[in-house]
Amino acid sequence: MQKLTNKEEEVMKMLWKLEKAFVKDILAEFGEEKPHYNTLSTIIRNLEDKGYVSHTAYGNTHQYYPVVEKEEYRKRFIHNAITDYFNNSYKNLVSFFAEEDKISVEELKEIINRIESKK
């Protein structure tokens, strides 16, 4: 699975939300800084080339839909982040959040309880 650019990932989030959409539908999801129609169309075609999106043709118009589930992408994204930035260690990831005060003691205890309940 190829890595996505920030714009591609943004478009994928919109497609996961919409489930099926024409380019104009995705364009409507953008805030004030909308890309040009042709630019968005190119991004979607790139997503299709990368295997994330497919389409149904209605004459000259295409309705796009994701073929990679959000959960599958999330798992791959997290795995790559842990490999690239945390020396392939989930412990290093959790330690990072603890050191940055992004996770509380209560949340850590909850995680431990989840792990222990699976044993």
MINUMAR-636903 format. One record per residue (C-alpha): residue number from 1; x, y, z; chain. Coordinates in steps of 0.1 Angstrom, whole numbers. Layout:
% MINUMAR-636903
{node NUM,{X,Y,Z},"A"}
...
END
This chain:
% MINUMAR-636903
{node 1,{0,0,0},"A"}
{node 2,{16,33,-11},"A"}
{node 3,{19,62,12},"A"}
{node 4,{-6,91,8},"A"}
{node 5,{2,127,6},"A"}
{node 6,{-15,151,30},"A"}
{node 7,{-40,162,3},"A"}
{node 8,{-47,126,-7},"A"}
{node 9,{-53,116,29},"A"}
{node 10,{-77,146,33},"A"}
{node 11,{-97,135,3},"A"}
{node 12,{-98,99,16},"A"}
{node 13,{-113,111,49},"A"}
{node 14,{-140,128,29},"A"}
{node 15,{-146,97,8},"A"}
{node 16,{-148,75,39},"A"}
{node 17,{-174,99,53},"A"}
{node 18,{-194,101,21},"A"}
{node 19,{-190,64,11},"A"}
{node 20,{-197,72,-26},"A"}
{node 21,{-193,106,-42},"A"}
{node 22,{-188,125,-75},"A"}
{node 23,{-159,150,-76},"A"}
{node 24,{-185,179,-71},"A"}
{node 25,{-197,162,-39},"A"}
{node 26,{-161,159,-25},"A"}
{node 27,{-154,195,-36},"A"}
{node 28,{-184,206,-15},"A"}
{node 29,{-168,190,16},"A"}
{node 30,{-139,214,15},"A"}
{node 31,{-140,246,36},"A"}
{node 32,{-132,280,22},"A"}
{node 33,{-99,268,6},"A"}
{node 34,{-114,246,-21},"A"}
{node 35,{-90,232,-47},"A"}
{node 36,{-97,237,-83},"A"}
{node 37,{-121,210,-97},"A"}
{node 38,{-94,196,-121},"A"}
{node 39,{-68,195,-92},"A"}
{node 40,{-93,175,-71},"A"}
{node 41,{-100,152,-100},"A"}
{node 42,{-63,146,-104},"A"}
{node 43,{-59,138,-67},"A"}
{node 44,{-88,113,-69},"A"}
{node 45,{-73,96,-100},"A"}
{node 46,{-40,93,-82},"A"}
{node 47,{-58,77,-53},"A"}
{node 48,{-73,53,-78},"A"}
{node 49,{-38,45,-93},"A"}
{node 50,{-26,38,-58},"A"}
{node 51,{-54,13,-52},"A"}
{node 52,{-73,33,-25},"A"}
{node 53,{-103,43,-47},"A"}
{node 54,{-124,29,-75},"A"}
{node 55,{-153,43,-95},"A"}
{node 56,{-185,35,-112},"A"}
{node 57,{-189,52,-146},"A"}
{node 58,{-221,70,-155},"A"}
{node 59,{-214,81,-191},"A"}
{node 60,{-186,107,-188},"A"}
{node 61,{-191,111,-150},"A"}
{node 62,{-175,89,-124},"A"}
{node 63,{-188,82,-89},"A"}
{node 64,{-159,73,-66},"A"}
{node 65,{-158,51,-36},"A"}
{node 66,{-130,39,-12},"A"}
{node 67,{-117,3,-16},"A"}
{node 68,{-94,6,14},"A"}
{node 69,{-113,7,46},"A"}
{node 70,{-105,35,71},"A"}
{node 71,{-95,10,98},"A"}
{node 72,{-71,-8,75},"A"}
{node 73,{-54,25,66},"A"}
{node 74,{-53,35,103},"A"}
{node 75,{-36,3,112},"A"}
{node 76,{-10,8,84},"A"}
{node 77,{-5,45,94},"A"}
{node 78,{1,36,131},"A"}
{node 79,{24,7,122},"A"}
{node 80,{45,29,100},"A"}
{node 81,{47,57,126},"A"}
{node 82,{58,33,153},"A"}
{node 83,{84,17,129},"A"}
{node 84,{97,51,117},"A"}
{node 85,{96,72,148},"A"}
{node 86,{95,49,178},"A"}
{node 87,{121,22,170},"A"}
{node 88,{93,-3,163},"A"}
{node 89,{83,-1,200},"A"}
{node 90,{48,5,213},"A"}
{node 91,{63,11,247},"A"}
{node 92,{83,40,232},"A"}
{node 93,{51,54,217},"A"}
{node 94,{32,52,250},"A"}
{node 95,{62,67,269},"A"}
{node 96,{63,96,244},"A"}
{node 97,{26,104,251},"A"}
{node 98,{33,101,289},"A"}
{node 99,{63,124,287},"A"}
{node 100,{43,150,266},"A"}
{node 101,{15,149,292},"A"}
{node 102,{-9,136,265},"A"}
{node 103,{-20,106,285},"A"}
{node 104,{-31,104,321},"A"}
{node 105,{-24,78,348},"A"}
{node 106,{-61,68,347},"A"}
{node 107,{-59,62,309},"A"}
{node 108,{-27,41,313},"A"}
{node 109,{-45,20,340},"A"}
{node 110,{-74,16,316},"A"}
{node 111,{-50,4,289},"A"}
{node 112,{-34,-21,314},"A"}
{node 113,{-68,-34,324},"A"}
{node 114,{-77,-40,287},"A"}
{node 115,{-44,-59,282},"A"}
{node 116,{-49,-80,313},"A"}
{node 117,{-85,-88,304},"A"}
{node 118,{-73,-103,271},"A"}
{node 119,{-50,-128,288},"A"}
END
